[in-house]
């Protein structure tokens, strides 16, 4: 356990950030699954709609440093290719 005031504060901050990061990562995964499900159903309109939302969430996570920018770009690229393959 931390014994200094600054170390205790750092522990509190780290825990808050970890919870926030886990929440955002989960949200990203949920959006990706929604796109993949729409692609599986071969519904072009629904998959395009969900792709826009997923792209936004992934980019936001990347800008906050939760996902590496290349990781985010790869996820967006792969989802876009799957949606474009339908059309």
C-alpha positions as CSV (number, residue, x, y, z in Angstrom):
1,X,0.0,0.0,0.0
2,X,1.0,3.6,-0.6
3,X,2.2,5.5,2.4
4,X,2.7,9.0,0.9
5,X,-0.2,11.3,0.1
6,X,0.8,11.7,-3.5
7,X,1.1,8.0,-3.9
8,X,-2.4,7.5,-2.5
9,X,-3.8,10.1,-4.9
10,X,-2.0,8.4,-7.8
11,X,-3.5,5.1,-6.9
12,X,-7.0,6.6,-6.8
13,X,-6.4,8.3,-10.2
14,X,-5.1,5.1,-11.7
15,X,-8.1,3.1,-10.5
16,X,-10.6,5.7,-11.9
17,X,-8.8,5.7,-15.3
18,X,-8.7,1.9,-15.4
19,X,-12.4,1.7,-14.9
20,X,-13.0,4.4,-17.6
21,X,-10.7,2.6,-20.0
22,X,-12.4,-0.8,-19.5
23,X,-15.8,0.8,-20.1
24,X,-14.7,2.4,-23.3
25,X,-12.9,-0.7,-24.5
26,X,-16.1,-2.7,-23.9
27,X,-18.2,-0.2,-25.8
28,X,-15.8,-0.4,-28.8
29,X,-16.1,-4.2,-28.8
30,X,-19.9,-4.0,-28.6
31,X,-20.0,-1.6,-31.6
32,X,-17.7,-3.9,-33.6
33,X,-19.9,-6.9,-32.9
34,X,-22.9,-5.0,-34.0
35,X,-21.3,-4.3,-37.4
36,X,-20.2,-7.9,-37.8
37,X,-23.7,-9.1,-37.0
38,X,-25.2,-6.8,-39.6
39,X,-22.6,-8.0,-42.2
40,X,-23.5,-11.6,-41.3
41,X,-27.1,-10.9,-42.0
42,X,-26.1,-9.3,-45.3
43,X,-28.0,-6.1,-44.5
44,X,-26.1,-3.4,-46.3
45,X,-28.1,-0.5,-44.9
46,X,-27.9,-1.6,-41.3
47,X,-24.2,-2.5,-41.6
48,X,-23.4,0.9,-43.1
49,X,-25.3,2.6,-40.3
50,X,-23.6,0.6,-37.5
51,X,-20.2,1.1,-39.2
52,X,-20.5,4.9,-38.9
53,X,-21.2,4.6,-35.2
54,X,-18.4,2.1,-34.7
55,X,-15.9,4.2,-36.6
56,X,-16.7,7.2,-34.3
57,X,-16.3,5.2,-31.1
58,X,-13.1,3.6,-32.3
59,X,-11.6,7.0,-33.3
60,X,-12.6,8.5,-30.0
61,X,-10.9,5.7,-28.1
62,X,-7.8,6.1,-30.2
63,X,-7.7,9.9,-29.5
64,X,-7.9,9.3,-25.8
65,X,-5.0,6.8,-25.9
66,X,-7.1,3.8,-25.0
67,X,-6.3,2.2,-28.4
68,X,-3.1,2.7,-30.4
69,X,-3.8,4.8,-33.5
70,X,-2.6,2.0,-35.8
71,X,-4.8,-0.6,-34.0
72,X,-7.8,1.7,-34.4
73,X,-7.0,2.3,-38.1
74,X,-6.7,-1.5,-38.6
75,X,-10.1,-2.2,-36.9
76,X,-11.8,0.6,-39.0
77,X,-10.2,-0.6,-42.2
78,X,-11.2,-4.3,-41.7
79,X,-14.8,-3.4,-40.8
80,X,-15.1,-1.0,-43.8
81,X,-13.8,-3.7,-46.1
82,X,-16.4,-6.2,-44.9
83,X,-19.2,-3.7,-45.3
84,X,-18.0,-2.7,-48.8
85,X,-17.9,-6.3,-49.8
86,X,-21.7,-6.5,-49.3
87,X,-22.3,-3.6,-51.8
